[in-house]
Amino acid sequence: MNINEGVIVFGGSGFIGSHLISYLIQSGCKNIVSLDIKEPVVKEPGVVYLLKDVRDLGDLEIYPSITQIYNFAAIHTTPGHEHHEYYDTNISGALEVCKYAEKANIKEIVFTSSISVYGPGEEQKKEESALKPISSYGYSKMLAENIHKDWMKRVSDSNLVIVRPAVVFGAREGGNFTRLATLLNKGFFIYPGRKDTIKACIYVEDLLDAIEFAKQQKEKLIIFNGAYHHGYTLENIISIFKENHFKNVKTFLVPRVIVTGIAKFLRMFNAFNIGIHPDRVMKLVQSTDVYPGWLVSKGKIFDQGLKSALQRWSNNTSGTFK
């Protein structure tokens, strides 16, 4: 990127947003504004941090040197929120960000959507696949994509990159891959129902590299899936972890009928708030087979994929995967 250009990052305190800020600094960017409703865990020197709600940007200052927007602000944990919360933040936030872009005459936006816009299913999803979300999160992201596209159509000489990330992992993620590494560190792993579940994923540093690659193409609209092209199964992921980091792990398989039975049981008693959501259980046996067709067509692939990513993650966290 041009080091003389400034950027504003909505959602800069989040997992991907905080890594983006470090990435931009390493790339030479010296003019960064981060806006989030939460305080950042890590503050980078020289960055302007604003504690503000993305749903209300009416009084946000105009920064003349800002030429690019990264809109990473969202409520995303599913399940975990009331239905209206996804729409309230993800749609209102998109509207406010686009309104601010027009007011500040900013003509370049990167927006993080989600593979949830495709909906569940075992079939492989590519960028041209039909959008069939079933969750409030997926619907809200699909609508937010359209809001950004409407901005792009209204504004001449604008550029819009929409990335649909798969499972993103790395330092400070605290999500699926961190929990997986924690289990493996205890010496065992139980396959929930099947071993061939495809789990599309990408390391946070590789996702940011893919986003920067997309930006450099300078096309009016780019939509791409942020994932490795290998199509890793859960068994592949565990095997790579075992081979290079947790050699003594013992694995077991729980029959799928038991996993689905547990989900049905939990659904019966979900109203009692027992702490384990049935939808979260069912996610364990559902594939997220998302293929990065646009990246592959442009020759942007990550040959070492997961093996390289896990090694870098280990190196960056002294082997803790936290």
SULKAQUI-V404821 format. One record per pair of residues at least 24 apart in sequence whose C-alpha atoms are under 10 Angstrom apart, sorted by the first residue. I is the first residue (numbers start at 0). GAP is how many residues later the second one is. D is the distance in whole Angstrom. If there is no record, write none. Layout:
# SULKAQUI-V404821
I:GAP:D + I:GAP:D
This chain:
# SULKAQUI-V404821
0:26:7 + 0:27:8 + 0:28:8 + 0:211:8 + 0:212:10 + 0:214:9 + 0:215:8 + 1:25:9 + 1:26:8 + 1:27:8 + 2:24:7 + 2:25:5 + 2:26:5 + 2:27:7 + 2:28:8 + 3:24:9 + 3:25:7 + 3:26:7 + 3:27:8 + 3:61:8 + 3:62:10 + 3:63:10 + 4:24:7 + 4:25:8 + 4:26:7 + 4:27:9 + 4:60:7 + 4:61:6 + 4:62:6 + 4:63:8 + 5:24:7 + 5:25:5 + 5:26:6 + 5:27:8 + 5:57:9 + 5:58:9 + 5:59:6 + 5:60:4 + 5:61:6 + 5:62:7 + 5:63:9 + 6:24:7 + 6:25:5 + 6:26:6 + 6:27:9 + 6:56:9 + 6:58:8 + 6:59:5 + 6:60:6 + 6:61:5 + 6:62:6 + 6:63:7 + 6:99:10 + 6:101:10 + 6:102:10 + 7:24:6 + 7:25:5 + 7:26:6 + 7:27:7 + 7:39:10 + 7:40:9 + 7:41:10 + 7:55:9 + 7:58:7 + 7:59:8 + 7:60:7 + 7:61:5 + 7:62:6 + 7:63:8 + 7:101:10 + 8:24:6 + 8:25:5 + 8:26:6 + 8:27:8 + 8:40:10 + 8:59:9 + 8:60:6 + 8:61:5 + 8:62:6 + 8:63:7 + 8:64:8 + 8:101:10 + 9:24:6 + 9:25:5 + 9:26:6 + 9:27:9 + 9:40:10 + 9:42:9 + 9:43:9 + 9:44:7 + 9:59:8 + 9:60:6 + 9:61:5 + 9:62:6 + 9:63:5 + 9:64:9 + 9:83:9 + 9:87:8 + 9:101:10 + 10:24:6 + 10:25:5 + 10:26:8 + 10:27:9 + 10:29:10 + 10:41:10 + 10:42:9 + 10:43:8 + 10:59:8 + 10:60:7 + 10:61:5 + 10:62:4 + 10:63:7 + 11:24:6 + 11:25:9 + 11:26:9 + 11:27:9 + 11:28:7 + 11:37:8 + 11:38:9 + 11:58:9 + 11:59:9 + 11:60:7 + 11:61:8 + 12:24:8 + 12:25:6 + 12:26:6 + 12:27:4 + 12:28:7 + 12:29:8 + 12:30:9 + 12:36:9 + 12:37:10 + 12:38:10 + 12:59:10 + 12:60:9 + 13:24:8 + 13:25:9 + 13:26:7 + 13:27:9 + 13:58:8 + 13:59:8 + 13:60:9 + 13:158:9 + 13:159:9 + 14:25:10 + 14:26:9 + 14:57:10 + 14:153:9 + 14:154:9 + 14:155:9 + 14:156:8 + 14:157:7 + 14:158:6 + 14:159:9 + 14:189:9 + 15:56:8 + 15:57:10 + 15:96:10 + 15:152:8 + 15:153:9 + 15:154:9 + 15:155:10 + 15:156:9 + 15:157:8 + 15:188:7 + 15:189:9 + 15:191:9 + 15:192:8 + 16:53:8 + 16:54:9 + 16:55:6 + 16:56:8 + 16:187:10 + 16:191:10 + 17:24:8 + 17:25:9 + 17:26:9 + 17:154:9 + 18:151:9 + 18:152:9 + 18:153:9 + 18:185:7 + 18:186:8 + 18:189:8 + 19:50:9 + 19:52:10 + 19:184:9 + 19:185:8 + 19:187:10 + 19:188:7 + 19:189:10 + 20:26:8 + 22:182:8 + 22:185:8 + 22:186:9 + 23:184:10 + 23:188:10 + 30:34:8 + 30:35:8 + 31:33:10 + 31:34:8 + 31:36:10 + 32:30:9 + 32:33:9 + 32:36:10 + 33:36:10 + 34:25:10 + 34:36:10 + 34:37:10 + 34:38:9 + 35:36:10 + 35:37:7 + 35:38:10 + 36:36:9 + 40:131:9 + 52:36:9 + 52:40:8 + 53:35:8 + 53:36:9 + 53:38:8 + 53:39:5 + 53:40:8 + 53:41:9 + 53:42:7 + 53:43:7 + 54:33:8 + 54:34:6 + 54:35:8 + 54:36:9 + 54:37:5 + 54:38:5 + 54:39:8 + 54:40:8 + 54:41:6 + 54:42:8 + 55:36:8 + 55:37:8 + 55:39:10 + 55:40:7 + 55:41:9 + 56:36:9 + 56:38:10 + 56:39:6 + 56:40:7 + 56:42:9 + 56:43:7 + 57:38:8 + 57:39:10 + 57:41:9 + 57:42:8 + 57:45:10 + 58:41:10 + 59:40:8 + 59:44:10 + 60:39:9 + 60:43:9 + 61:38:9 + 61:39:10 + 61:41:8 + 61:42:6 + 61:43:9 + 62:41:7 + 62:43:10 + 63:40:8 + 63:41:9 + 63:42:9 + 64:39:10 + 64:41:10 + 65:35:10 + 65:38:8 + 65:39:9 + 65:40:7 + 66:34:9 + 66:37:9 + 66:38:8 + 66:39:5 + 66:40:7 + 66:41:7 + 66:42:9 + 67:33:9 + 67:37:10 + 67:38:6 + 67:39:7 + 67:40:5 + 67:41:6 + 67:42:8 + 67:91:10 + 68:28:8 + 68:29:9 + 68:31:10 + 68:32:8 + 68:37:7 + 68:38:8 + 68:39:6 + 68:40:5 + 68:41:6 + 68:42:8 + 68:91:10 + 69:27:9 + 69:38:9 + 69:39:6 + 69:40:5 + 69:41:6 + 69:42:8 + 69:91:9 + 70:26:7 + 70:27:9 + 70:38:7 + 70:39:6 + 70:40:5 + 70:41:7 + 70:42:9 + 70:77:10 + 70:91:10 + 71:38:8 + 71:39:6 + 71:40:6 + 71:41:8 + 72:24:10 + 72:38:9 + 72:39:8 + 73:38:9 + 73:39:9 + 73:63:9 + 73:66:10 + 73:67:9 + 74:62:8 + 74:65:10 + 74:66:10 + 75:37:10 + 75:38:9 + 75:40:10 + 75:60:10 + 75:61:6 + 75:62:9 + 75:64:10 + 75:65:9 + 76:60:8 + 76:98:10 + 77:38:10 + 77:57:8 + 77:58:9 + 77:59:7 + 77:60:10 + 77:199:10 + 77:201:9 + 77:202:8 + 78:56:9 + 78:57:9 + 78:58:9 + 78:197:10 + 78:198:7 + 78:199:9 + 78:200:7 + 78:201:7 + 79:197:9 + 79:200:10 + 80:55:10 + 80:56:9 + 81:54:9 + 82:52:9 + 82:53:6 + 82:54:8 + 82:57:10 + 83:52:8 + 83:53:10 + 83:56:10 + 84:51:9 + 84:52:9 + 84:55:10 + 85:49:10 + 85:50:6 + 85:51:6 + 85:52:9 + 85:53:9 + 85:54:6 + 85:55:9 + 86:49:7 + 86:50:7 + 86:51:10 + 86:52:8 + 86:53:5 + 86:54:8 + 86:56:9 + 86:57:9 + 87:52:9 + 88:51:9 + 89:47:8 + 89:49:10 + 89:50:6 + 89:51:7 + 89:52:10 + 89:53:9 + 89:54:7 + 89:55:10 + 90:48:10 + 90:49:6 + 90:50:8 + 90:51:9 + 90:52:7 + 90:53:5 + 90:54:9 + 90:55:10 + 90:56:8 + 91:48:10 + 91:52:9 + 91:55:10 + 92:51:8 + 93:46:10 + 93:47:9 + 93:49:9 + 93:50:6 + 93:51:8 + 93:52:9 + 93:53:7 + 93:54:7 + 93:57:10 + 94:49:8 + 94:52:7 + 94:53:8 + 94:56:9 + 96:50:10 + 96:51:9 + 96:54:10 + 97:49:8 + 97:50:7 + 97:51:10 + 97:52:9 + 97:53:6 + 97:54:9 + 98:49:10 + 98:52:8 + 100:50:9 + 100:54:10 + 101:49:8 + 101:52:9 + 101:53:8 + 104:50:9 + 104:53:10 + 105:49:9 + 105:52:8 + 105:53:10 + 106:44:9 + 106:45:8 + 106:48:7 + 106:49:8 + 106:50:7 + 106:51:5 + 106:52:6 + 106:53:8 + 107:44:9 + 107:49:9 + 107:50:6 + 107:51:5 + 107:52:6 + 107:53:8 + 107:107:9 + 107:110:10 + 107:112:9 + 108:39:8 + 108:42:10 + 108:43:9 + 108:49:8 + 108:50:7 + 108:51:5 + 108:52:6 + 108:53:8 + 108:106:9 + 109:38:9 + 109:49:8 + 109:50:6 + 109:51:5 + 109:52:6 + 109:53:8 + 109:101:8 + 109:102:10 + 109:104:10 + 109:105:8 + 109:112:10 + 109:113:10 + 110:33:9 + 110:34:8 + 110:37:8 + 110:49:8 + 110:50:6 + 110:51:5 + 110:52:6 + 110:53:9 + 110:100:10 + 110:112:10 + 111:29:9 + 111:32:10 + 111:33:9 + 111:49:8 + 111:50:6 + 111:51:5 + 111:52:6 + 111:53:7 + 111:99:10 + 111:111:10 + 111:114:10 + 112:24:10 + 112:25:9 + 112:27:9 + 112:28:6 + 112:29:7 + 112:30:10 + 112:31:8 + 112:32:7 + 112:49:6 + 112:50:6 + 112:51:5 + 112:52:7 + 112:53:10 + 112:110:10 + 112:111:10 + 112:112:9 + 112:113:10 + 113:24:7 + 113:26:10 + 113:27:7 + 113:28:8 + 113:31:10 + 113:48:9 + 113:49:7 + 113:50:4 + 113:51:5 + 113:52:7 + 113:53:9 + 113:111:8 + 113:112:9 + 114:26:9 + 114:27:10 + 114:48:9 + 114:49:5 + 114:50:6 + 114:51:6 + 114:52:9 + 114:85:9 + 114:110:7 + 114:111:9 + 114:112:10 + 114:173:8 + 114:174:10 + 114:175:7 + 115:24:10 + 115:25:8 + 115:26:9 + 115:48:8 + 115:49:9 + 115:50:9 + 115:172:9 + 116:24:7 + 116:25:6 + 116:26:9 + 116:28:10 + 116:47:8 + 117:24:9 + 117:46:10 + 117:170:10 + 117:172:9 + 118:169:9 + 119:163:9 + 119:166:7 + 119:167:8 + 119:168:7 + 119:169:9 + 120:165:7 + 120:166:7 + 120:167:7 + 120:168:8 + 121:75:9 + 121:76:8 + 121:164:7 + 121:165:6 + 121:166:7 + 121:167:7 + 121:168:10 + 122:164:8 + 122:165:9 + 122:166:7 + 122:167:9 + 123:74:10 + 123:107:9 + 123:163:9 + 123:164:8 + 123:165:5 + 123:166:6 + 123:167:7 + 124:100:9 + 124:163:8 + 124:164:6 + 124:165:5 + 124:166:6 + 124:167:9 + 124:168:9 + 125:98:9 + 125:99:7 + 125:163:9 + 125:164:6 + 125:165:5 + 125:166:7 + 125:167:6 + 125:168:8 + 126:36:10 + 126:37:9 + 126:96:7 + 126:97:6 + 126:98:6 + 126:163:9 + 126:164:8 + 126:165:7 + 126:166:7 + 126:167:7 + 127:95:9 + 127:96:9 + 127:165:9 + 127:166:10 + 128:161:10 + 144:78:10 + 148:72:8 + 151:68:8 + 151:69:8 + 152:67:9 + 152:68:10 + 155:64:10 + 156:63:8 + 157:60:10 + 157:61:9 + 157:62:6 + 157:63:9 + 158:56:8 + 158:58:10 + 158:59:7 + 158:60:6 + 158:61:5 + 158:62:6 + 158:63:8 + 159:54:10 + 159:55:8 + 159:58:9 + 159:59:8 + 159:60:6 + 159:61:5 + 159:62:6 + 159:63:8 + 160:50:8 + 160:51:10 + 160:53:7 + 160:54:7 + 160:56:10 + 160:57:9 + 160:58:8 + 160:59:8 + 160:60:6 + 160:61:5 + 160:62:6 + 160:63:8 + 161:49:9 + 161:52:9 + 161:59:8 + 161:60:6 + 161:61:5 + 161:62:7 + 161:63:9 + 161:64:10 + 162:44:9 + 162:47:9 + 162:48:7 + 162:51:9 + 162:59:8 + 162:60:6 + 162:61:5 + 162:62:6 + 162:63:6 + 162:64:10 + 163:59:8 + 163:60:6 + 163:61:5 + 163:62:6 + 163:63:9 + 163:126:10 + 163:128:9 + 164:35:9 + 164:36:8 + 164:37:8 + 164:39:10 + 164:42:8 + 164:59:8 + 164:60:6 + 164:61:4 + 164:62:6 + 164:125:9 + 164:127:10 + 165:33:8 + 165:34:6 + 165:35:5 + 165:36:7 + 165:37:10 + 165:41:10 + 165:59:7 + 165:60:6 + 165:61:6 + 165:62:9 + 165:122:8 + 165:123:9 + 165:124:7 + 165:125:9 + 165:126:10 + 166:32:8 + 166:33:6 + 166:34:4 + 166:35:6 + 166:36:8 + 166:37:9 + 166:59:9 + 166:60:8 + 166:121:9 + 167:32:9 + 167:33:6 + 167:34:5 + 167:35:6 + 167:36:6 + 167:37:9 + 167:38:9 + 167:39:8 + 167:58:9 + 167:59:8 + 168:32:8 + 168:33:7 + 168:34:5 + 168:35:6 + 168:36:9 + 168:37:10 + 168:38:10 + 168:140:9 + 168:141:9 + 168:144:9 + 168:152:10 + 168:153:10 + 169:32:9 + 169:33:6 + 169:34:6 + 169:35:8 + 169:139:8 + 169:140:8 + 169:142:9 + 169:143:6 + 169:144:9 + 169:146:9 + 169:147:9 + 169:151:7 + 169:152:8 + 170:32:9 + 170:33:8 + 170:34:10 + 170:141:10 + 170:142:7 + 170:143:9 + 170:145:7 + 170:146:7 + 170:149:9 + 170:150:7 + 170:151:5 + 171:145:9 + 171:149:9 + 171:150:6 + 172:31:9 + 172:148:9 + 172:149:7 + 173:147:9 + 173:148:7 + 174:147:10 + 176:24:10 + 176:60:10 + 176:133:10 + 176:144:9 + 176:145:9 + 177:142:9 + 177:143:6 + 177:144:6 + 178:142:9 + 178:143:9 + 179:57:10 + 179:58:9 + 179:61:10 + 179:141:10 + 180:57:9 + 180:60:8 + 180:64:9 + 180:65:9 + 180:139:8 + 180:140:7 + 180:141:9 + 181:138:9 + 181:139:8 + 181:140:9 + 182:66:9 + 183:54:8 + 183:57:8 + 183:58:8 + 183:61:9 + 183:62:7 + 183:63:9 + 183:64:9 + 183:65:6 + 183:66:9 + 183:67:9 + 184:56:10 + 184:57:10 + 184:60:9 + 184:61:7 + 184:62:10 + 184:63:9 + 184:64:8 + 184:135:9 + 184:136:10 + 185:60:9 + 185:62:10 + 185:63:8 + 185:64:10 + 186:55:10 + 186:59:8 + 186:60:9 + 186:61:6 + 186:62:4 + 186:63:6 + 186:64:9 + 187:58:10 + 187:60:8 + 187:61:5 + 187:62:5 + 187:63:6 + 187:64:8 + 188:49:8 + 188:60:7 + 188:61:6 + 188:62:5 + 188:63:6 + 188:64:9 + 189:60:9 + 189:61:6 + 189:62:5 + 189:63:6 + 189:64:7 + 190:43:8 + 190:44:8 + 190:47:10 + 190:60:7 + 190:61:6 + 190:62:5 + 190:63:6 + 190:64:9 + 190:65:9 + 190:68:10 + 190:93:9 + 190:94:9 + 191:42:10 + 191:60:9 + 191:61:6 + 191:62:5 + 191:63:7 + 191:64:7 + 191:65:10 + 191:66:9 + 191:67:6 + 191:68:10 + 191:89:9 + 191:90:9 + 191:91:10 + 191:92:6 + 191:93:7 + 192:60:7 + 192:61:5 + 192:62:5 + 192:63:3 + 192:64:7 + 192:65:7 + 192:66:6 + 192:67:8 + 192:89:10 + 192:91:8 + 192:92:6 + 192:93:10 + 193:39:10 + 193:40:8 + 193:41:9 + 193:59:7 + 193:60:8 + 193:61:7 + 193:62:6 + 193:65:10 + 193:90:9 + 193:91:7 + 193:92:9 + 194:38:7 + 194:39:6 + 194:40:5 + 194:41:9 + 194:43:10 + 194:58:8 + 194:59:10 + 194:90:9 + 195:36:9 + 195:37:5 + 195:38:6 + 195:39:6 + 195:40:8 + 195:89:9 + 195:90:10 + 195:91:8 + 196:34:10 + 196:35:8 + 196:36:5 + 196:37:6 + 196:38:8 + 196:39:10 + 196:86:10 + 196:87:8 + 196:88:6 + 196:89:6 + 196:90:5 + 196:91:8 + 196:92:9 + 197:32:10 + 197:33:6 + 197:34:6 + 197:35:4 + 197:36:6 + 197:37:9 + 197:38:9 + 197:39:10 + 197:87:9 + 197:88:8 + 197:89:5 + 197:90:6 + 197:91:6 + 197:92:9 + 198:28:10 + 198:32:7 + 198:33:6 + 198:34:6 + 198:35:6 + 198:36:10 + 198:37:10 + 198:38:9 + 198:85:10 + 198:87:9 + 198:88:6 + 198:89:5 + 198:90:6 + 198:91:8 + 199:25:10 + 199:26:9 + 199:27:6 + 199:28:7 + 199:29:8 + 199:30:9 + 199:31:6 + 199:32:7 + 199:33:8 + 199:34:10 + 199:87:8 + 199:88:6 + 199:89:6 + 199:90:6 + 199:91:8 + 199:92:10 + 200:25:8 + 200:26:5 + 200:27:6 + 200:28:9 + 200:29:10 + 200:30:8 + 200:31:8 + 200:36:10 + 200:87:9 + 200:88:9 + 200:89:9 + 200:104:9 + 200:105:8 + 201:24:7 + 201:25:5 + 201:26:6 + 201:27:10 + 201:100:10 + 201:103:8 + 201:104:8 + 201:107:8 + 202:24:9 + 202:25:9 + 202:102:8 + 202:103:8 + 202:105:9 + 202:106:6 + 202:107:8 + 202:109:9 + 202:110:8 + 203:105:9 + 203:109:9 + 204:104:8 + 204:107:9 + 204:108:9 + 205:95:10 + 205:96:8 + 205:99:9 + 205:103:8 + 208:91:10 + 209:85:8 + 209:90:8 + 209:91:9 + 209:92:10 + 210:84:10 + 212:82:9 + 212:85:10 + 212:87:8 + 213:80:9 + 213:81:8 + 213:84:9 + 213:86:10 + 216:81:10 + 221:72:9 + 222:71:8 + 222:72:10 + 223:67:9 + 223:68:6 + 223:69:7 + 223:70:6 + 223:71:7 + 224:65:7 + 224:66:7 + 224:67:5 + 224:68:7 + 224:69:7 + 224:70:8 + 225:64:9 + 225:65:8 + 225:66:6 + 225:67:10 + 225:68:10 + 225:69:8 + 226:62:10 + 226:63:7 + 226:64:7 + 226:65:6 + 226:66:10 + 226:68:9 + 226:74:9 + 226:75:9 + 226:78:9 + 227:62:9 + 227:63:7 + 227:64:7 + 227:67:9 + 227:68:9 + 227:73:7 + 227:74:7 + 227:75:9 + 227:76:10 + 227:77:6 + 227:78:8 + 228:60:10 + 228:61:8 + 228:62:6 + 228:63:6 + 228:64:8 + 228:66:9 + 228:67:7 + 228:71:10 + 228:72:7 + 228:73:8 + 228:74:9 + 228:76:8 + 229:60:10 + 229:61:8 + 229:62:10 + 229:71:9 + 229:72:9 + 229:73:9 + 229:74:10 + 229:75:8 + 229:76:9 + 230:57:9 + 230:58:7 + 230:59:8 + 230:60:7 + 230:61:10 + 231:56:10 + 231:57:9 + 231:73:10 + 231:74:8 + 232:54:8 + 232:55:10 + 232:56:9 + 233:50:10 + 233:51:10 + 233:53:9 + 235:70:9 + 236:69:8 + 236:70:9 + 236:73:10 + 238:68:10 + 239:66:8 + 239:67:6 + 239:68:10 + 239:70:8 + 239:71:10 + 240:65:9 + 240:66:8 + 240:69:8 + 240:70:9 + 242:64:10 + 243:63:8 + 243:66:9 + 243:67:8 + 244:65:9 + 244:66:8 + 244:69:8 + 244:74:8 + 255:28:10 + 255:29:8 + 258:25:9 + 258:26:8 + 259:24:10 + 259:25:9
